[in-house]
Amino acid sequence: MSTEGGTKALVAALSANLAIAAGKFVAFAFSGSSSMLAEGVHSVADSGNQVLLLIGGKRAAREADAEHPFGYGRERYVYAFLVAVVLFSVGGLFACFEGYEKIHDPHELDSWYWPVGVLVFAILMEGWSFLTAYREAVKDKGTHAWTSYIRRAKAPELPVVLLEDTGALIGLVLALLGVGLTVITGNGVWDGIGTLAIGILLVVIAVVLAVETKSLLVGESANQEVVSDIRDALVDHDSVTGVIHMRTLHVGPEELLVAAKIGVNAEDTAAQIAEAIDLAEARVRRAVPIARAIYLEPDIYSAEKAAAGPDPEATPGGPGPAAH
């Protein structure tokens, strides 16, 4: 995903949510609808989330320094995880509590046309925001299914906006149903049920976001097609005869670290091996431009070494000497 596409989707979502939040709070003030209050808080939380993602993108763009030699790319993951926390606590739990209270203490709605009008307006605005994020995501996802795209995306902004907007549209429909049934039946319990459903929906979305961003924070490898491209670029069947083993790690959405042990010819001189490594790095960067840090270790290729893979005691996450 291009950073520009994610920023465009975030700005569209922020603009829509600020306008929607104001309308929902006005509707709550005139009608007393708990669905409107929950939806208003939801929109405020979404607006804050978009601000967090914009801040994360800005901070991630800082240059690498001595303390952070691989840069600040993962700040985008940190702020995306904060979005999940905010959505869960401020949006989901508040709506669940408000819905529970309204079910136990229901009352009829005043000026029902306010919430209905605002909900229709909100659906139009959220639809515009969703379409903006959808168009940008289509450019990025390629042939992958949407569920696969959400799981494999390394840049968090578009998946977050897509999930938020999807949740917002479903939540608005639930709120409209709750308000509509309350008006038709005169029973305020329906408004509370709609509010509770909104809260459960937000909690589910927040959990999905938290799981995916946690994985990115811990550290994910490149996608399989990218790994395959790197392997193909490393080997020229002349100076580099094969890849013994390789590790990749996203240090940011558009920054990839590559570490590999490559097979070289036993009769090559040190100068020839150094040139082979330089050429291999150049090939990888042409094939995968986000491969920013590449570390290659030369060795004599053998099928046995390749099958054995890296030494687990010398590999991050391995058992280490203390395991003995």
ZADO-1210 file (C-alpha; in nm, 4 decimals, padded with zeros to 6 digits):
<atoms>
<atom x="00.0000" y="00.0000" z="00.0000" code="MET" pos="1"/>
<atom x="00.1249" y="00.3476" z="-00.0786" code="SER" pos="2"/>
<atom x="00.1433" y="00.5849" z="00.2158" code="THR" pos="3"/>
<atom x="-00.0469" y="00.8385" z="00.0057" code="GLU" pos="4"/>
<atom x="-00.3413" y="00.6020" z="-00.0374" code="GLY" pos="5"/>
<atom x="-00.3622" y="00.5339" z="00.3353" code="GLY" pos="6"/>
<atom x="-00.3448" y="00.9044" z="00.4195" code="THR" pos="7"/>
<atom x="-00.6208" y="00.9831" z="00.1690" code="LYS" pos="8"/>
<atom x="-00.8479" y="00.7224" z="00.3265" code="ALA" pos="9"/>
<atom x="-00.7689" y="00.8490" z="00.6782" code="LEU" pos="10"/>
<atom x="-00.8457" y="01.2128" z="00.5935" code="VAL" pos="11"/>
<atom x="-01.1749" y="01.1124" z="00.4302" code="ALA" pos="12"/>
<atom x="-01.2709" y="00.9013" z="00.7332" code="ALA" pos="13"/>
<atom x="-01.1755" y="01.1767" z="00.9790" code="LEU" pos="14"/>
<atom x="-01.3778" y="01.4394" z="00.7915" code="SER" pos="15"/>
<atom x="-01.6828" y="01.2125" z="00.7782" code="ALA" pos="16"/>
<atom x="-01.6641" y="01.1082" z="01.1434" code="ASN" pos="17"/>
<atom x="-01.6309" y="01.4619" z="01.2791" code="LEU" pos="18"/>
<atom x="-01.9404" y="01.5719" z="01.0882" code="ALA" pos="19"/>
<atom x="-02.1314" y="01.2593" z="01.1897" code="ILE" pos="20"/>
<atom x="-02.0347" y="01.2866" z="01.5583" code="ALA" pos="21"/>
<atom x="-02.1709" y="01.6417" z="01.5782" code="ALA" pos="22"/>
<atom x="-02.4994" y="01.5337" z="01.4188" code="GLY" pos="23"/>
<atom x="-02.5400" y="01.2316" z="01.6467" code="LYS" pos="24"/>
<atom x="-02.4892" y="01.4321" z="01.9648" code="PHE" pos="25"/>
<atom x="-02.7458" y="01.6883" z="01.8465" code="VAL" pos="26"/>
<atom x="-02.9896" y="01.4040" z="01.7767" code="ALA" pos="27"/>
<atom x="-02.9249" y="01.2581" z="02.1248" code="PHE" pos="28"/>
<atom x="-02.9849" y="01.5966" z="02.2869" code="ALA" pos="29"/>
<atom x="-03.3262" y="01.6317" z="02.1195" code="PHE" pos="30"/>
<atom x="-03.4431" y="01.2685" z="02.1342" code="SER" pos="31"/>
<atom x="-03.2694" y="01.1066" z="02.4331" code="GLY" pos="32"/>
<atom x="-03.1870" y="00.8011" z="02.2208" code="SER" pos="33"/>
<atom x="-02.9158" y="00.5862" z="02.3774" code="SER" pos="34"/>
<atom x="-02.8371" y="00.4476" z="02.0305" code="SER" pos="35"/>
<atom x="-02.7562" y="00.8024" z="01.9249" code="MET" pos="36"/>
<atom x="-02.5352" y="00.8546" z="02.2290" code="LEU" pos="37"/>
<atom x="-02.3509" y="00.5273" z="02.1658" code="ALA" pos="38"/>
<atom x="-02.3106" y="00.6101" z="01.7976" code="GLU" pos="39"/>
<atom x="-02.1880" y="00.9611" z="01.8860" code="GLY" pos="40"/>
<atom x="-01.9210" y="00.8183" z="02.1157" code="VAL" pos="41"/>
<atom x="-01.8372" y="00.5635" z="01.8439" code="HIS" pos="42"/>
<atom x="-01.7783" y="00.8449" z="01.5925" code="SER" pos="43"/>
<atom x="-01.5642" y="01.0387" z="01.8414" code="VAL" pos="44"/>
<atom x="-01.3586" y="00.7260" z="01.9047" code="ALA" pos="45"/>
<atom x="-01.3215" y="00.6705" z="01.5297" code="ASP" pos="46"/>
<atom x="-01.2120" y="01.0324" z="01.4823" code="SER" pos="47"/>
<atom x="-00.9522" y="00.9919" z="01.7553" code="GLY" pos="48"/>
<atom x="-00.8373" y="00.6695" z="01.5925" code="ASN" pos="49"/>
<atom x="-00.7793" y="00.8409" z="01.2596" code="GLN" pos="50"/>
<atom x="-00.5823" y="01.1154" z="01.4337" code="VAL" pos="51"/>
<atom x="-00.3705" y="00.8470" z="01.6045" code="LEU" pos="52"/>
<atom x="-00.2980" y="00.6767" z="01.2709" code="LEU" pos="53"/>
<atom x="-00.2012" y="01.0093" z="01.1107" code="LEU" pos="54"/>
<atom x="00.0324" y="01.0815" z="01.4033" code="ILE" pos="55"/>
<atom x="00.1799" y="00.7324" z="01.3731" code="GLY" pos="56"/>
<atom x="00.2447" y="00.7839" z="01.0022" code="GLY" pos="57"/>
<atom x="00.4146" y="01.1164" z="01.0710" code="LYS" pos="58"/>
<atom x="00.6366" y="00.9784" z="01.3468" code="ARG" pos="59"/>
<atom x="00.7258" y="00.6696" z="01.1427" code="ALA" pos="60"/>
<atom x="00.8681" y="00.8918" z="00.8696" code="ALA" pos="61"/>
<atom x="01.1565" y="01.0082" z="01.0924" code="ARG" pos="62"/>
<atom x="01.5069" y="00.9205" z="00.9796" code="GLU" pos="63"/>
<atom x="01.6971" y="00.6361" z="01.1429" code="ALA" pos="64"/>
<atom x="01.9426" y="00.7337" z="01.4167" code="ASP" pos="65"/>
<atom x="02.1977" y="00.5697" z="01.6453" code="ALA" pos="66"/>
<atom x="01.9323" y="00.4581" z="01.8945" code="GLU" pos="67"/>
<atom x="01.6970" y="00.3259" z="01.6241" code="HIS" pos="68"/>
<atom x="01.9253" y="00.2155" z="01.3388" code="PRO" pos="69"/>
<atom x="01.6402" y="00.0543" z="01.1453" code="PHE" pos="70"/>
<atom x="01.4223" y="00.3632" z="01.1655" code="GLY" pos="71"/>
<atom x="01.0829" y="00.4278" z="01.3216" code="TYR" pos="72"/>
<atom x="00.8583" y="00.2392" z="01.0768" code="GLY" pos="73"/>
<atom x="00.7010" y="00.0255" z="01.3490" code="ARG" pos="74"/>
<atom x="00.5499" y="00.3357" z="01.5120" code="GLU" pos="75"/>
<atom x="00.2643" y="00.2860" z="01.2661" code="ARG" pos="76"/>
<atom x="00.1982" y="-00.0537" z="01.4259" code="TYR" pos="77"/>
<atom x="00.2098" y="00.0937" z="01.7773" code="VAL" pos="78"/>
<atom x="-00.0526" y="00.3558" z="01.6937" code="TYR" pos="79"/>
<atom x="-00.2664" y="00.0997" z="01.5123" code="ALA" pos="80"/>
<atom x="-00.2663" y="-00.1128" z="01.8295" code="PHE" pos="81"/>
<atom x="-00.3706" y="00.1959" z="02.0307" code="LEU" pos="82"/>
<atom x="-00.6615" y="00.2323" z="01.7869" code="VAL" pos="83"/>
<atom x="-00.7791" y="-00.1187" z="01.8794" code="ALA" pos="84"/>
<atom x="-00.7570" y="-00.0326" z="02.2502" code="VAL" pos="85"/>
<atom x="-00.9538" y="00.2912" z="02.2061" code="VAL" pos="86"/>
<atom x="-01.2180" y="00.1226" z="01.9910" code="LEU" pos="87"/>
<atom x="-01.2585" y="-00.1556" z="02.2484" code="PHE" pos="88"/>
<atom x="-01.2724" y="00.0640" z="02.5589" code="SER" pos="89"/>
<atom x="-01.4218" y="00.3966" z="02.4506" code="VAL" pos="90"/>
<atom x="-01.6451" y="00.2636" z="02.1743" code="GLY" pos="91"/>
<atom x="-01.7358" y="-00.0969" z="02.2514" code="GLY" pos="92"/>
<atom x="-01.7525" y="-00.1121" z="02.6309" code="LEU" pos="93"/>
<atom x="-01.9298" y="00.2242" z="02.6599" code="PHE" pos="94"/>
<atom x="-02.1960" y="00.1185" z="02.4087" code="ALA" pos="95"/>
<atom x="-02.2455" y="-00.2153" z="02.5891" code="CYS" pos="96"/>
<atom x="-02.2897" y="-00.0360" z="02.9228" code="PHE" pos="97"/>
<atom x="-02.5293" y="00.2219" z="02.7748" code="GLU" pos="98"/>
<atom x="-02.7326" y="-00.0524" z="02.6069" code="GLY" pos="99"/>
<atom x="-02.7559" y="-00.2512" z="02.9310" code="TYR" pos="100"/>
<atom x="-02.8746" y="00.0580" z="03.1192" code="GLU" pos="101"/>
<atom x="-03.1365" y="00.1420" z="02.8556" code="LYS" pos="102"/>
<atom x="-03.2753" y="-00.2132" z="02.8535" code="ILE" pos="103"/>
<atom x="-03.3206" y="-00.1990" z="03.2324" code="HIS" pos="104"/>
<atom x="-03.4613" y="00.1542" z="03.2294" code="ASP" pos="105"/>
<atom x="-03.6320" y="00.2113" z="02.8919" code="PRO" pos="106"/>
<atom x="-03.8182" y="00.5257" z="02.7904" code="HIS" pos="107"/>
<atom x="-03.9847" y="00.6538" z="02.4757" code="GLU" pos="108"/>
<atom x="-03.7986" y="00.8761" z="02.2313" code="LEU" pos="109"/>
<atom x="-03.8682" y="01.2469" z="02.1974" code="ASP" pos="110"/>
<atom x="-03.8494" y="01.4061" z="01.8519" code="SER" pos="111"/>
<atom x="-03.7754" y="01.0729" z="01.6831" code="TRP" pos="112"/>
<atom x="-03.7206" y="01.2428" z="01.3470" code="TYR" pos="113"/>
<atom x="-03.3896" y="01.3863" z="01.4726" code="TRP" pos="114"/>
<atom x="-03.2136" y="01.0504" z="01.5156" code="PRO" pos="115"/>
<atom x="-03.3666" y="00.9098" z="01.1960" code="VAL" pos="116"/>
<atom x="-03.2531" y="01.2108" z="00.9933" code="GLY" pos="117"/>
<atom x="-02.9039" y="01.2054" z="01.1420" code="VAL" pos="118"/>
<atom x="-02.8705" y="00.8310" z="01.0870" code="LEU" pos="119"/>
<atom x="-02.9576" y="00.8662" z="00.7182" code="VAL" pos="120"/>
<atom x="-02.7036" y="01.1502" z="00.6895" code="PHE" pos="121"/>
<atom x="-02.4440" y="00.9409" z="00.8752" code="ALA" pos="122"/>
<atom x="-02.4980" y="00.6406" z="00.6453" code="ILE" pos="123"/>
<atom x="-02.4324" y="00.8633" z="00.3426" code="LEU" pos="124"/>
<atom x="-02.1143" y="01.0103" z="00.4967" code="MET" pos="125"/>
<atom x="-01.9829" y="00.6741" z="00.6168" code="GLU" pos="126"/>
<atom x="-02.0608" y="00.5291" z="00.2762" code="GLY" pos="127"/>
<atom x="-01.8443" y="00.8001" z="00.1155" code="TRP" pos="128"/>
<atom x="-01.5612" y="00.7270" z="00.3598" code="SER" pos="129"/>
<atom x="-01.5922" y="00.3509" z="00.3024" code="PHE" pos="130"/>
<atom x="-01.5868" y="00.3889" z="-00.0768" code="LEU" pos="131"/>
<atom x="-01.2722" y="00.6026" z="-00.0546" code="THR" pos="132"/>
<atom x="-01.0945" y="00.3384" z="00.1566" code="ALA" pos="133"/>
<atom x="-01.2333" y="00.0592" z="-00.0636" code="TYR" pos="134"/>
<atom x="-01.0984" y="00.2139" z="-00.3844" code="ARG" pos="135"/>
<atom x="-00.7537" y="00.2613" z="-00.2306" code="GLU" pos="136"/>
<atom x="-00.7522" y="-00.0932" z="-00.0899" code="ALA" pos="137"/>
<atom x="-00.8500" y="-00.2462" z="-00.4259" code="VAL" pos="138"/>
<atom x="-00.5287" y="-00.1016" z="-00.5726" code="LYS" pos="139"/>
<atom x="-00.3287" y="-00.2683" z="-00.2959" code="ASP" pos="140"/>
<atom x="-00.4897" y="-00.6087" z="-00.2422" code="LYS" pos="141"/>
<atom x="-00.4419" y="-00.7453" z="-00.5946" code="GLY" pos="142"/>
<atom x="-00.6014" y="-01.0868" z="-00.6426" code="THR" pos="143"/>
<atom x="-00.6228" y="-01.1698" z="-00.2710" code="HIS" pos="144"/>
<atom x="-00.9588" y="-01.2179" z="-00.1016" code="ALA" pos="145"/>
<atom x="-01.0609" y="-00.9474" z="00.1440" code="TRP" pos="146"/>
<atom x="-01.0101" y="-01.1669" z="00.4504" code="THR" pos="147"/>
<atom x="-00.6655" y="-01.2611" z="00.3229" code="SER" pos="148"/>
<atom x="-00.5863" y="-00.8963" z="00.2526" code="TYR" pos="149"/>
<atom x="-00.6779" y="-00.7895" z="00.6071" code="ILE" pos="150"/>
<atom x="-00.4567" y="-01.0644" z="00.7490" code="ARG" pos="151"/>
<atom x="-00.1555" y="-01.0158" z="00.5188" code="ARG" pos="152"/>
<atom x="-00.1460" y="-00.6360" z="00.4904" code="ALA" pos="153"/>
<atom x="00.1708" y="-00.4920" z="00.6450" code="LYS" pos="154"/>
<atom x="00.0521" y="-00.1292" z="00.6354" code="ALA" pos="155"/>
<atom x="-00.2202" y="-00.0926" z="00.9016" code="PRO" pos="156"/>
<atom x="-00.4019" y="00.2217" z="00.7878" code="GLU" pos="157"/>
<atom x="-00.6291" y="00.0896" z="00.5102" code="LEU" pos="158"/>
<atom x="-00.7331" y="-00.2322" z="00.6908" code="PRO" pos="159"/>
<atom x="-00.8127" y="-00.0289" z="01.0036" code="VAL" pos="160"/>
<atom x="-01.0228" y="00.2247" z="00.8119" code="VAL" pos="161"/>
<atom x="-01.2009" y="-00.0515" z="00.6196" code="LEU" pos="162"/>
<atom x="-01.2890" y="-00.2407" z="00.9375" code="LEU" pos="163"/>
<atom x="-01.3938" y="00.0775" z="01.1183" code="GLU" pos="164"/>
<atom x="-01.6120" y="00.1958" z="00.8306" code="ASP" pos="165"/>
<atom x="-01.7666" y="-00.1486" z="00.7872" code="THR" pos="166"/>
<atom x="-01.8434" y="-00.1574" z="01.1585" code="GLY" pos="167"/>
<atom x="-01.9778" y="00.1970" z="01.1456" code="ALA" pos="168"/>
<atom x="-02.2160" y="00.1196" z="00.8585" code="LEU" pos="169"/>
<atom x="-02.3436" y="-00.1962" z="01.0300" code="ILE" pos="170"/>
<atom x="-02.3735" y="-00.0036" z="01.3563" code="GLY" pos="171"/>
<atom x="-02.5759" y="00.2712" z="01.1878" code="LEU" pos="172"/>
<atom x="-02.8164" y="00.0141" z="01.0467" code="VAL" pos="173"/>
<atom x="-02.8511" y="-00.1404" z="01.3937" code="LEU" pos="174"/>
<atom x="-02.9128" y="00.2031" z="01.5438" code="ALA" pos="175"/>
<atom x="-03.1738" y="00.2798" z="01.2769" code="LEU" pos="176"/>
<atom x="-03.3488" y="-00.0503" z="01.3517" code="LEU" pos="177"/>
<atom x="-03.3405" y="00.0191" z="01.7268" code="GLY" pos="178"/>
<atom x="-03.4801" y="00.3699" z="01.6866" code="VAL" pos="179"/>
<atom x="-03.7373" y="00.2574" z="01.4287" code="GLY" pos="180"/>
<atom x="-03.8701" y="-00.0267" z="01.6437" code="LEU" pos="181"/>
<atom x="-03.8825" y="00.2034" z="01.9471" code="THR" pos="182"/>
<atom x="-04.0926" y="00.4550" z="01.7524" code="VAL" pos="183"/>
<atom x="-04.3223" y="00.1858" z="01.6089" code="ILE" pos="184"/>
<atom x="-04.3769" y="-00.0084" z="01.9337" code="THR" pos="185"/>
<atom x="-04.3337" y="00.2757" z="02.1833" code="GLY" pos="186"/>
<atom x="-04.0988" y="00.0451" z="02.3771" code="ASN" pos="187"/>
<atom x="-03.7566" y="00.1961" z="02.4548" code="GLY" pos="188"/>
<atom x="-03.6069" y="-00.1509" z="02.5103" code="VAL" pos="189"/>
<atom x="-03.5483" y="-00.1774" z="02.1347" code="TRP" pos="190"/>
<atom x="-03.3268" y="00.1298" z="02.1467" code="ASP" pos="191"/>
<atom x="-03.1238" y="-00.0366" z="02.4215" code="GLY" pos="192"/>
<atom x="-03.0970" y="-00.3620" z="02.2262" code="ILE" pos="193"/>
<atom x="-02.9693" y="-00.1699" z="01.9246" code="GLY" pos="194"/>
<atom x="-02.7137" y="00.0044" z="02.1436" code="THR" pos="195"/>
<atom x="-02.5970" y="-00.3244" z="02.2972" code="LEU" pos="196"/>
<atom x="-02.5608" y="-00.4796" z="01.9501" code="ALA" pos="197"/>
<atom x="-02.3476" y="-00.1836" z="01.8436" code="ILE" pos="198"/>
<atom x="-02.1222" y="-00.2340" z="02.1464" code="GLY" pos="199"/>
<atom x="-02.0741" y="-00.6055" z="02.0788" code="ILE" pos="200"/>
<atom x="-01.9925" y="-00.5290" z="01.7143" code="LEU" pos="201"/>
<atom x="-01.7281" y="-00.2736" z="01.8135" code="LEU" pos="202"/>
<atom x="-01.5697" y="-00.5121" z="02.0627" code="VAL" pos="203"/>
<atom x="-01.5418" y="-00.7838" z="01.7955" code="VAL" pos="204"/>
<atom x="-01.3811" y="-00.5446" z="01.5466" code="ILE" pos="205"/>
<atom x="-01.1427" y="-00.4147" z="01.8133" code="ALA" pos="206"/>
<atom x="-01.0331" y="-00.7704" z="01.9001" code="VAL" pos="207"/>
<atom x="-00.9652" y="-00.8485" z="01.5314" code="VAL" pos="208"/>
<atom x="-00.7594" y="-00.5303" z="01.4988" code="LEU" pos="209"/>
<atom x="-00.5691" y="-00.6031" z="01.8192" code="ALA" pos="210"/>
<atom x="-00.4781" y="-00.9574" z="01.7078" code="VAL" pos="211"/>
<atom x="-00.3539" y="-00.8446" z="01.3662" code="GLU" pos="212"/>
<atom x="-00.1564" y="-00.5424" z="01.4894" code="THR" pos="213"/>
<atom x="-00.0047" y="-00.7427" z="01.7761" code="LYS" pos="214"/>
<atom x="00.1363" y="-00.9832" z="01.5207" code="SER" pos="215"/>
<atom x="00.2893" y="-00.6922" z="01.3298" code="LEU" pos="216"/>
<atom x="00.4355" y="-00.5479" z="01.6495" code="LEU" pos="217"/>
<atom x="00.5982" y="-00.8784" z="01.7414" code="VAL" pos="218"/>
<atom x="00.7469" y="-00.8939" z="01.3919" code="GLY" pos="219"/>
<atom x="00.6189" y="-01.0541" z="01.0725" code="GLU" pos="220"/>
<atom x="00.8090" y="-01.1891" z="00.7762" code="SER" pos="221"/>
<atom x="00.7470" y="-01.0805" z="00.4191" code="ALA" pos="222"/>
<atom x="00.4590" y="-01.2422" z="00.2322" code="ASN" pos="223"/>
<atom x="00.5391" y="-01.5699" z="00.0560" code="GLN" pos="224"/>
<atom x="00.5404" y="-01.4162" z="-00.2911" code="GLU" pos="225"/>
<atom x="00.7884" y="-01.1515" z="-00.1756" code="VAL" pos="226"/>
<atom x="01.0101" y="-01.4184" z="-00.0164" code="VAL" pos="227"/>
<atom x="01.0007" y="-01.6111" z="-00.3437" code="SER" pos="228"/>
<atom x="01.0994" y="-01.2985" z="-00.5392" code="ASP" pos="229"/>
<atom x="01.3939" y="-01.2408" z="-00.3049" code="ILE" pos="230"/>
<atom x="01.5149" y="-01.6016" z="-00.3395" code="ARG" pos="231"/>
<atom x="01.4938" y="-01.5798" z="-00.7179" code="ASP" pos="232"/>
<atom x="01.6840" y="-01.2494" z="-00.7200" code="ALA" pos="233"/>
<atom x="01.9622" y="-01.3789" z="-00.4931" code="LEU" pos="234"/>
<atom x="02.0539" y="-01.6760" z="-00.7091" code="VAL" pos="235"/>
<atom x="02.2176" y="-01.6180" z="-01.0483" code="ASP" pos="236"/>
<atom x="02.3472" y="-01.9799" z="-01.0806" code="HIS" pos="237"/>
<atom x="02.6929" y="-01.8400" z="-01.1457" code="ASP" pos="238"/>
<atom x="02.8504" y="-01.6572" z="-00.8536" code="SER" pos="239"/>
<atom x="02.5576" y="-01.7384" z="-00.6183" code="VAL" pos="240"/>
<atom x="02.4577" y="-02.1020" z="-00.6537" code="THR" pos="241"/>
<atom x="02.1728" y="-02.1232" z="-00.4037" code="GLY" pos="242"/>
<atom x="02.0090" y="-01.9958" z="-00.0844" code="VAL" pos="243"/>
<atom x="02.0953" y="-02.2106" z="00.2166" code="ILE" pos="244"/>
<atom x="01.8493" y="-02.0335" z="00.4451" code="HIS" pos="245"/>
<atom x="01.6901" y="-01.6919" z="00.4744" code="MET" pos="246"/>
<atom x="01.4994" y="-01.4747" z="00.7187" code="ARG" pos="247"/>
<atom x="01.2908" y="-01.1651" z="00.6441" code="THR" pos="248"/>
<atom x="01.1389" y="-00.9157" z="00.8873" code="LEU" pos="249"/>
<atom x="00.9222" y="-00.6092" z="00.8383" code="HIS" pos="250"/>
<atom x="01.0796" y="-00.3241" z="01.0340" code="VAL" pos="251"/>
<atom x="00.8031" y="-00.1050" z="00.8939" code="GLY" pos="252"/>
<atom x="00.5180" y="-00.1389" z="00.6429" code="PRO" pos="253"/>
<atom x="00.7434" y="-00.0401" z="00.3525" code="GLU" pos="254"/>
<atom x="01.0781" y="-00.1461" z="00.4987" code="GLU" pos="255"/>
<atom x="01.2072" y="-00.5010" z="00.4907" code="LEU" pos="256"/>
<atom x="01.5130" y="-00.6578" z="00.6520" code="LEU" pos="257"/>
<atom x="01.6635" y="-00.9560" z="00.4671" code="VAL" pos="258"/>
<atom x="01.9238" y="-01.1895" z="00.6196" code="ALA" pos="259"/>
<atom x="02.0392" y="-01.4918" z="00.4205" code="ALA" pos="260"/>
<atom x="02.3162" y="-01.7483" z="00.3990" code="LYS" pos="261"/>
<atom x="02.3974" y="-01.7940" z="00.0315" code="ILE" pos="262"/>
<atom x="02.5987" y="-02.0576" z="-00.1500" code="GLY" pos="263"/>
<atom x="02.9103" y="-01.9448" z="-00.3391" code="VAL" pos="264"/>
<atom x="03.1746" y="-02.1267" z="-00.5417" code="ASN" pos="265"/>
<atom x="03.4517" y="-02.2869" z="-00.3328" code="ALA" pos="266"/>
<atom x="03.7206" y="-02.1707" z="-00.5757" code="GLU" pos="267"/>
<atom x="03.6149" y="-01.8020" z="-00.5741" code="ASP" pos="268"/>
<atom x="03.8489" y="-01.5456" z="-00.4167" code="THR" pos="269"/>
<atom x="03.7425" y="-01.3077" z="-00.1406" code="ALA" pos="270"/>
<atom x="03.7184" y="-01.0271" z="-00.3950" code="ALA" pos="271"/>
<atom x="03.4954" y="-01.2358" z="-00.6207" code="GLN" pos="272"/>
<atom x="03.2699" y="-01.3312" z="-00.3294" code="ILE" pos="273"/>
<atom x="03.2425" y="-00.9668" z="-00.2209" code="ALA" pos="274"/>
<atom x="03.1443" y="-00.8691" z="-00.5753" code="GLU" pos="275"/>
<atom x="02.8912" y="-01.1532" z="-00.5887" code="ALA" pos="276"/>
<atom x="02.7320" y="-01.0282" z="-00.2657" code="ILE" pos="277"/>
<atom x="02.7123" y="-00.6707" z="-00.3972" code="ASP" pos="278"/>
<atom x="02.5490" y="-00.7872" z="-00.7194" code="LEU" pos="279"/>
<atom x="02.3045" y="-01.0092" z="-00.5293" code="ALA" pos="280"/>
<atom x="02.2012" y="-00.7160" z="-00.3083" code="GLU" pos="281"/>
<atom x="02.1451" y="-00.5012" z="-00.6173" code="ALA" pos="282"/>
<atom x="01.9275" y="-00.7701" z="-00.7760" code="ARG" pos="283"/>
<atom x="01.7168" y="-00.8011" z="-00.4617" code="VAL" pos="284"/>
<atom x="01.6631" y="-00.4251" z="-00.4385" code="ARG" pos="285"/>
<atom x="01.5519" y="-00.4143" z="-00.8009" code="ARG" pos="286"/>
<atom x="01.3089" y="-00.7024" z="-00.7485" code="ALA" pos="287"/>
<atom x="01.1828" y="-00.5899" z="-00.4053" code="VAL" pos="288"/>
<atom x="01.2420" y="-00.2150" z="-00.3536" code="PRO" pos="289"/>
<atom x="01.1266" y="-00.2251" z="00.0104" code="ILE" pos="290"/>
<atom x="01.4245" y="-00.4509" z="00.0970" code="ALA" pos="291"/>
<atom x="01.6165" y="-00.1731" z="00.2689" code="ARG" pos="292"/>
<atom x="01.8586" y="-00.3695" z="00.4906" code="ALA" pos="293"/>
<atom x="02.0205" y="-00.6788" z="00.3348" code="ILE" pos="294"/>
<atom x="02.2766" y="-00.8951" z="00.5148" code="TYR" pos="295"/>
<atom x="02.4264" y="-01.1860" z="00.3207" code="LEU" pos="296"/>
<atom x="02.6584" y="-01.4507" z="00.4636" code="GLU" pos="297"/>
<atom x="02.8550" y="-01.6566" z="00.2062" code="PRO" pos="298"/>
<atom x="02.9025" y="-02.0308" z="00.2486" code="ASP" pos="299"/>
<atom x="02.9610" y="-02.3371" z="00.0337" code="ILE" pos="300"/>
<atom x="02.6197" y="-02.4605" z="-00.0752" code="TYR" pos="301"/>
<atom x="02.5115" y="-02.8124" z="00.0069" code="SER" pos="302"/>
<atom x="02.1700" y="-02.9738" z="00.0039" code="ALA" pos="303"/>
<atom x="02.2326" y="-03.1048" z="00.3567" code="GLU" pos="304"/>
<atom x="02.2971" y="-02.7541" z="00.4953" code="LYS" pos="305"/>
<atom x="01.9939" y="-02.6163" z="00.3152" code="ALA" pos="306"/>
<atom x="01.7724" y="-02.8929" z="00.4553" code="ALA" pos="307"/>
<atom x="01.9040" y="-02.8362" z="00.8093" code="ALA" pos="308"/>
<atom x="01.8205" y="-02.4643" z="00.7994" code="GLY" pos="309"/>
<atom x="01.9647" y="-02.2157" z="01.0499" code="PRO" pos="310"/>
<atom x="02.1157" y="-02.3254" z="01.3780" code="ASP" pos="311"/>
<atom x="01.8280" y="-02.2877" z="01.6297" code="PRO" pos="312"/>
<atom x="02.0692" y="-02.1858" z="01.9057" code="GLU" pos="313"/>
<atom x="02.2029" y="-01.9034" z="01.6900" code="ALA" pos="314"/>
<atom x="01.8595" y="-01.7939" z="01.5645" code="THR" pos="315"/>
<atom x="01.6434" y="-01.5315" z="01.7410" code="PRO" pos="316"/>
<atom x="01.3656" y="-01.7109" z="01.9196" code="GLY" pos="317"/>
<atom x="01.5630" y="-02.0367" z="01.9377" code="GLY" pos="318"/>
<atom x="01.6258" y="-02.2307" z="02.2589" code="PRO" pos="319"/>
<atom x="01.9714" y="-02.0842" z="02.3179" code="GLY" pos="320"/>
<atom x="02.2599" y="-02.2487" z="02.5040" code="PRO" pos="321"/>
<atom x="02.0708" y="-02.2323" z="02.8365" code="ALA" pos="322"/>
<atom x="01.8225" y="-02.4896" z="02.7048" code="ALA" pos="323"/>
<atom x="02.0835" y="-02.7588" z="02.7563" code="HIS" pos="324"/>
</atoms>
